Structures are given as C-alpha cells and as structure tokens.
Amino acid sequence: MPTKDDMKRWNEDRETISRANVMLFGFDISKLNVREQEAVIEATKRRWELEAELERRNPRPLIKEEQLEVMRFELQLAKLQKELDDQDKRLERQTKWGW
C-alpha cells in the first residue's frame, strides 16, 4: 500500500510531466488516451522536422522576440532538467537506504 510520501512523490512526478508536456506540446497530453498522445507526439515531431528543414534551407537571423522565446524555453528546459536531477538524486538516496 502506498504511503503518504509515495503519493506526494507521485503527484510531484505527475506535475513535472504535465509541465514538460505543456512546454513541448502547448498543452498537457497526459490527459489524452494513448492513441491520441501518440498522434500528437508524431505530429509534433513531424512539425519540428519540417521547421528544421526549412531553417536549413533558408537560414535567417532570429528577431528579438524569437530570441527571447528561445531564451525562455532554454530556462524552462534547464529548470525541468534540475527538477529531474533532484528527483533522480532523491530516488538514489532512497534506493541506497532501502526506503
């Protein structure tokens, strides 16, 4: 039976996944069924591939607004990576101590 701490960690993990979904897809895809999630992921991958190909063919300097958007995304990505690293460390400690 899950303890109160387990439930708290699971909720934190769900919130982290939800924030990552919003960053990547613009909304929380975890609320969709599996087929819909896969469709959104595939469509997003394809869009990124097309955008990357267009950028390779027609490189242009970023306007100030786009630069700010890139910086904002990089900051959010760094924050998410730190959260994931912290969760990994917590899990390592728990495994090490046998909790």
C-alpha positions as CSV (number, residue, x, y, z in Angstrom):
1,M,0.0,0.0,0.0
2,P,1.5,3.4,-1.0
3,T,2.4,5.7,1.9
4,K,1.7,9.3,2.1
5,D,5.2,10.1,1.0
6,D,4.8,7.8,-2.1
7,M,1.6,9.6,-3.0
8,K,3.3,13.0,-2.6
9,R,6.2,12.0,-4.9
10,W,3.9,10.5,-7.5
11,N,1.9,13.8,-7.5
12,E,5.2,15.7,-7.9
13,D,6.2,13.4,-10.8
14,R,2.8,14.0,-12.5
15,E,3.1,17.7,-12.1
16,T,6.6,17.6,-13.6
17,I,5.4,15.5,-16.6
18,S,2.4,17.9,-17.0
19,R,4.8,20.9,-17.1
20,A,7.0,19.2,-19.6
21,N,4.0,18.4,-21.8
22,V,2.9,22.0,-21.8
23,M,6.4,23.1,-22.7
24,L,6.8,20.7,-25.5
25,F,3.2,20.5,-27.0
26,G,1.4,23.6,-25.7
27,F,-1.0,21.5,-23.5
28,D,-0.9,18.5,-21.2
29,I,-1.2,15.4,-23.4
30,S,-1.3,13.1,-20.4
31,K,-5.0,13.8,-20.2
32,L,-5.4,12.2,-23.7
33,N,-5.7,8.5,-24.3
34,V,-2.6,6.6,-25.6
35,R,-3.5,6.8,-29.3
36,E,-4.2,10.5,-29.1
37,Q,-0.9,11.0,-27.3
38,E,1.0,9.1,-29.9
39,A,-0.7,11.1,-32.7
40,V,0.2,14.4,-31.0
41,I,3.8,13.3,-30.5
42,E,4.2,12.1,-34.1
43,A,2.6,15.3,-35.5
44,T,4.9,17.4,-33.3
45,K,8.0,15.5,-34.3
46,R,7.0,15.9,-38.0
47,R,6.4,19.7,-37.5
48,W,9.8,20.0,-35.8
49,E,11.5,18.1,-38.7
50,L,9.8,20.4,-41.3
51,E,10.7,23.5,-39.4
52,A,14.3,22.3,-39.1
53,E,14.5,21.5,-42.8
54,L,13.0,24.9,-43.7
55,E,15.6,26.6,-41.4
56,R,18.4,24.7,-43.0
57,R,17.3,25.7,-46.5
58,N,16.5,29.3,-45.6
59,P,18.5,30.3,-42.6
60,R,17.6,33.7,-41.2
61,P,18.6,35.6,-38.1
62,L,16.2,35.4,-35.2
63,I,14.2,38.6,-34.5
64,K,14.4,39.9,-30.9
65,E,11.0,38.3,-30.0
66,E,12.2,34.9,-31.2
67,Q,15.5,35.3,-29.3
68,L,13.6,35.9,-26.1
69,E,11.3,32.9,-26.8
70,V,14.4,30.7,-27.2
71,M,15.9,32.0,-24.0
72,R,12.7,31.4,-22.2
73,F,12.5,27.9,-23.5
74,E,16.1,27.2,-22.5
75,L,15.4,28.5,-19.0
76,Q,12.3,26.3,-18.7
77,L,14.3,23.3,-20.0
78,A,17.1,23.9,-17.5
79,K,14.6,24.2,-14.7
80,L,12.9,21.0,-15.7
81,Q,16.3,19.2,-16.0
82,K,17.2,20.4,-12.5
83,E,13.8,19.0,-11.2
84,L,14.5,15.7,-12.9
85,D,18.1,15.6,-11.5
86,D,16.8,16.3,-8.0
87,Q,14.2,13.5,-8.3
88,D,17.0,11.1,-9.5
89,K,19.1,12.0,-6.5
90,R,16.2,11.5,-4.2
91,L,15.5,8.1,-5.7
92,E,19.2,7.1,-5.5
93,R,19.2,8.0,-1.8
94,Q,16.0,6.1,-1.2
95,T,17.4,3.1,-3.0
96,K,20.7,3.3,-1.2
97,W,19.0,3.5,2.2
98,G,16.3,0.9,1.3
99,W,13.2,3.1,1.7
